């Protein structure tokens, strides 16, 4: 039986990048995914995912984002394909909102150029918006979106060209440590490797028990609506947005790939789910969560529904990522719990996972993402 340098469980947004980054270093790697590559069962489908330097969640993310932008551009050159569409980003809310205050703090902490605009100023510059008079926004020109499925395909194609092996429709059933490293069992075969990377998304808790209480899958719904003035919602006229108002925190995109304005609400209906039994149909109550916000703040985009799609967040208790070496098995690294804001980091997470697999450490600061911050892990 061949012994691989590394096995990657999950070939989605994070696993595909880890696979490519390890293959770039000459490692003999194999990726295993339970579904097609790409697929619409996890967290990375639906055409696009926002990328931004205005990181209201925590300024510590910004250095990782800068590296992420660099690596996405490198992947574009490798794939000879445009993967990152720049539109600018509007981070809007009341002046006291976490989206506005946190975005401003991240920019100031890391010398990211930005503008503060009133709601009416946003509406005048970008007429697809209709923000309230008492709202404010941080506008940052580097914001945009990634073509999520195409990014996965580009990572996998690049890895394959470097000799990696990828198996779709072959779920990992079980893994265990061995004297040589790890063994992963599937319904088709057993695979031995020196290192293991777990990047299984919503199935992370099934792959590693310590993740079960701290990487919780949540049902999410995305909507696409027909604008009455479609020209206002092209990428060159409508920046992506993150907005926090009394209805909650929403995010949205110009029309691209699927016709129409695209919108989602963070933590949609707060439905914790099993990824294997989740309701994957969208319903009228899902549509109304998205339509109500659109009608109020982007009324020219609130036309007939064009599409509704479900996907999955995998949330940690503090909504920060898990990027670490397994506390009991140093040959195992974990990328999990991306809490609805992880895809933009996929390229740099791939680099981090390659570092951990190859060296057991990384130059990137992972202090925010260590497993030992959770009591559930400390008690193991």
Secondary structure in CASP SS format (residue, H / E / C, confidence):
PFRMAT SS
TARGET T0000
AUTHOR 0000-0000-0000
METHOD secondary structure of the structure
MODEL  1
X C 1.00
X C 1.00
X E 1.00
X E 1.00
X E 1.00
X E 1.00
X E 1.00
X E 1.00
X E 1.00
X C 1.00
X C 1.00
X C 1.00
X C 1.00
X C 1.00
X H 1.00
X H 1.00
X H 1.00
X H 1.00
X H 1.00
X H 1.00
X H 1.00
X H 1.00
X H 1.00
X H 1.00
X C 1.00
X C 1.00
X C 1.00
X C 1.00
X E 1.00
X E 1.00
X E 1.00
X E 1.00
X C 1.00
X C 1.00
X C 1.00
X C 1.00
X C 1.00
X C 1.00
X C 1.00
X C 1.00
X C 1.00
X C 1.00
X C 1.00
X C 1.00
X C 1.00
X C 1.00
X C 1.00
X E 1.00
X E 1.00
X E 1.00
X E 1.00
X C 1.00
X C 1.00
X C 1.00
X C 1.00
X C 1.00
X C 1.00
X C 1.00
X C 1.00
X C 1.00
X H 1.00
X H 1.00
X H 1.00
X H 1.00
X H 1.00
X H 1.00
X H 1.00
X H 1.00
X H 1.00
X H 1.00
X H 1.00
X H 1.00
X H 1.00
X H 1.00
X H 1.00
X H 1.00
X H 1.00
X H 1.00
X H 1.00
X C 1.00
X C 1.00
X C 1.00
X C 1.00
X E 1.00
X E 1.00
X E 1.00
X C 1.00
X C 1.00
X E 1.00
X E 1.00
X E 1.00
X E 1.00
X E 1.00
X C 1.00
X C 1.00
X C 1.00
X C 1.00
X H 1.00
X H 1.00
X H 1.00
X H 1.00
X H 1.00
X H 1.00
X H 1.00
X H 1.00
X H 1.00
X H 1.00
X H 1.00
X H 1.00
X C 1.00
X C 1.00
X C 1.00
X C 1.00
X C 1.00
X E 1.00
X E 1.00
X E 1.00
X E 1.00
X H 1.00
X H 1.00
X H 1.00
X H 1.00
X H 1.00
X H 1.00
X H 1.00
X C 1.00
X C 1.00
X C 1.00
X C 1.00
X C 1.00
X C 1.00
X C 1.00
X C 1.00
X C 1.00
X C 1.00
X E 1.00
X E 1.00
X E 1.00
X E 1.00
X E 1.00
X C 1.00
X C 1.00
X C 1.00
X E 1.00
X E 1.00
X E 1.00
X E 1.00
X H 1.00
X H 1.00
X H 1.00
X H 1.00
X H 1.00
X H 1.00
X H 1.00
X H 1.00
X H 1.00
X H 1.00
X H 1.00
X H 1.00
X H 1.00
X H 1.00
X C 1.00
X C 1.00
X C 1.00
X E 1.00
X E 1.00
X E 1.00
X C 1.00
X C 1.00
X C 1.00
X C 1.00
X E 1.00
X E 1.00
X E 1.00
X E 1.00
X E 1.00
X E 1.00
X C 1.00
X C 1.00
X C 1.00
X C 1.00
X E 1.00
X E 1.00
X E 1.00
X E 1.00
X E 1.00
X C 1.00
X C 1.00
X C 1.00
X E 1.00
X E 1.00
X E 1.00
X E 1.00
X E 1.00
X E 1.00
X E 1.00
X E 1.00
X E 1.00
X C 1.00
X C 1.00
X H 1.00
X H 1.00
X H 1.00
X H 1.00
X H 1.00
X H 1.00
X H 1.00
X C 1.00
X H 1.00
X H 1.00
X H 1.00
X C 1.00
X C 1.00
X C 1.00
X C 1.00
X E 1.00
X E 1.00
X E 1.00
X E 1.00
X E 1.00
X E 1.00
X E 1.00
X E 1.00
X E 1.00
X E 1.00
X C 1.00
X C 1.00
X C 1.00
X C 1.00
X H 1.00
X H 1.00
X H 1.00
X H 1.00
X C 1.00
X C 1.00
X C 1.00
X C 1.00
X C 1.00
X C 1.00
X E 1.00
X E 1.00
X E 1.00
X E 1.00
X E 1.00
X E 1.00
X C 1.00
X C 1.00
X E 1.00
X E 1.00
X E 1.00
X E 1.00
X E 1.00
X E 1.00
X C 1.00
X C 1.00
X C 1.00
X C 1.00
X C 1.00
X C 1.00
X C 1.00
X E 1.00
X E 1.00
X E 1.00
X E 1.00
X E 1.00
X C 1.00
X C 1.00
X C 1.00
X C 1.00
X C 1.00
X C 1.00
X E 1.00
X C 1.00
X C 1.00
X C 1.00
X C 1.00
X C 1.00
X C 1.00
X C 1.00
X C 1.00
X C 1.00
X C 1.00
X C 1.00
X H 1.00
X H 1.00
X H 1.00
X H 1.00
X H 1.00
X H 1.00
X H 1.00
X H 1.00
X H 1.00
X H 1.00
X H 1.00
X H 1.00
X H 1.00
X H 1.00
X C 1.00
X H 1.00
X H 1.00
X H 1.00
X C 1.00
X C 1.00
X C 1.00
X E 1.00
X E 1.00
X E 1.00
X E 1.00
X E 1.00
X E 1.00
X E 1.00
X E 1.00
X E 1.00
X E 1.00
X E 1.00
X C 1.00
X C 1.00
X C 1.00
X C 1.00
X C 1.00
X C 1.00
X E 1.00
X E 1.00
X E 1.00
X E 1.00
X C 1.00
X C 1.00
X C 1.00
X C 1.00
X C 1.00
X C 1.00
X E 1.00
X E 1.00
X E 1.00
X E 1.00
X E 1.00
X C 1.00
X C 1.00
X C 1.00
X C 1.00
X C 1.00
X C 1.00
X H 1.00
X H 1.00
X H 1.00
X H 1.00
X H 1.00
X H 1.00
X H 1.00
X H 1.00
X H 1.00
X H 1.00
X H 1.00
X H 1.00
X H 1.00
X H 1.00
X H 1.00
X H 1.00
X H 1.00
X C 1.00
X C 1.00
X C 1.00
X C 1.00
X C 1.00
X C 1.00
X C 1.00
X C 1.00
X C 1.00
X C 1.00
X C 1.00
X H 1.00
X H 1.00
X H 1.00
X C 1.00
X H 1.00
X H 1.00
X H 1.00
X H 1.00
X C 1.00
X C 1.00
END
